[in-house]
Amino acid sequence: PNLNGSGVKVAIRENGRPNAHIDFASRLQFVESGVSDSGEVKHSTAVVGQIGSSGTTVPGAKGIAPAVEMFAYAWGAEPFETADLVAGKTAGIRISNHSYGPVVASPADLGSYDIISRDWDQVIRDNDLVATFAGNEEPGPTTKHIDFFVGMKNGICVGATNSQAHAGDTDPAVAPRDGLASFSQFGPMNDGRVKPDVLAFGEGVTLVSGTNTSGVQSGTSFSTPAVTGMLALIFQQYKTKTGNDPSAALAKGLLCNSATDVGLTGPDAMHGFGIANVEAAISTIGLITATSSPFSEGTATNGSVATFGAFLQDTAQLKVTLCWMDPAGNPAAAKALVNDLDLELQAPDGTIFRPFSMDPANPLAAATTTAPNSVDPIEQVILNLPQNG
């Protein structure tokens, strides 16, 4: 479909002012300048380039959405304030990238849900925003090692793959391959919520540097803007097909539904829902016609059931994902979830299939499908060779 992010606005929040690299300078607006050292300037420049560098001067560092409009925000002394997101929404920006996180002072900060998690969940939900966050990079990897900021409910936490990983392809045929980067940390959150959400390439990435050169860096800081760029392409294609932007819930649900499942079947503590696969996401949007759509959106009140149907004929695999933006949780509660929706898939013969759930007591075990999921604001069922009808 020749997508390039044109017409889409993305905010990049960094500690410092990125260089105005020749391959994106004309499409980057500095909202805040920030003051930082040279290392942070290099970091922010690379992040911006991974999203939207044109590749004209440095083809090897071409961004995922090379025509996207970008806005640079500096977080300065207040890295976790939410005012920038609200200001961005006023300017028409609904996608934001956050390739930073807290300095974790205590192991109790890992896997937890706190007042910062709560504040960001509320702002993302109230403003229908799509925000990506870089998974932790600390000695490890270790389970339950996603921090309170990255591990909020409504954000998209991104882990990293190495050069061996592949989401798979058909032309030429390439089988999906696992390949975690050595620094990509594991979930789940303490209450059992799936984190990370998805993975993208982050090890040995060619990235822009300075004003006209490039270099090679590694980190979830760079897998995250890859996903942000993919979301820009998703927004562009969805608006082309429908005339509207997708809701935040639809965008996140589509990203996780179209991800290539690697590792254990279903979401797991290492891979989340899998390797982000923008080709599969765009192909799903392409199924929209004047009379049908692969997406259903609606509401459910307390105690009610919302029913949606799909007709299948000789389908190799059915993957159904339910996603919603959950209200801010209570940091003192045993689980962060507020609105506990439950996905049930009913086959033509009446068989009920339930979504994956992770066991926080056995974080490296495969997710089970024997009971309702009572902790995640995103639920998924995968069926191979589902019944016709």
HELIX and SHEET records of a PDB file:
HELIX    1   1 ALA A   25  ARG A   27  5                                   3    
HELIX    2   2 SER A   38  GLY A   52  1                                  15    
HELIX    3   3 PRO A   59  ALA A   61  5                                   3    
HELIX    4   4 ALA A   83  THR A   90  1                                   8    
HELIX    5   5 PRO A  107  ASP A  109  5                                   3    
HELIX    6   6 ILE A  115  ASP A  126  1                                  12    
HELIX    7   7 THR A  220  THR A  242  1                                  23    
HELIX    8   8 ALA A  248  SER A  258  1                                  11    
HELIX    9   9 VAL A  278  ILE A  285  1                                   8    
SHEET    1   A 7 LEU A  28  PHE A  30  0                                        
SHEET    2   A 7 GLU A  69  ALA A  74  1                                        
SHEET    3   A 7 LYS A   9  GLU A  14  1                                        
SHEET    4   A 7 ILE A  95  HIS A  98  1                                        
SHEET    5   A 7 VAL A 130  ALA A 134  1                                        
SHEET    6   A 7 ILE A 156  THR A 161  1                                        
SHEET    7   A 7 VAL A 198  PHE A 201  1                                        
SHEET    1   B 2 ASP A 169  THR A 170  0                                        
SHEET    2   B 2 ALA A 173  VAL A 174 -1                                        
SHEET    1   C 2 VAL A 205  SER A 209  0                                        
SHEET    2   C 2 THR A 213  GLN A 217 -1                                        
SHEET    1   D 2 GLN A 317  CYS A 323  0                                        
SHEET    2   D 2 ILE A 378  ASN A 384 -1                                        
SHEET    1   E 2 LEU A 345  GLN A 346  0                                        
SHEET    2   E 2 ILE A 352  PHE A 353 -1                                        
END                                                                             
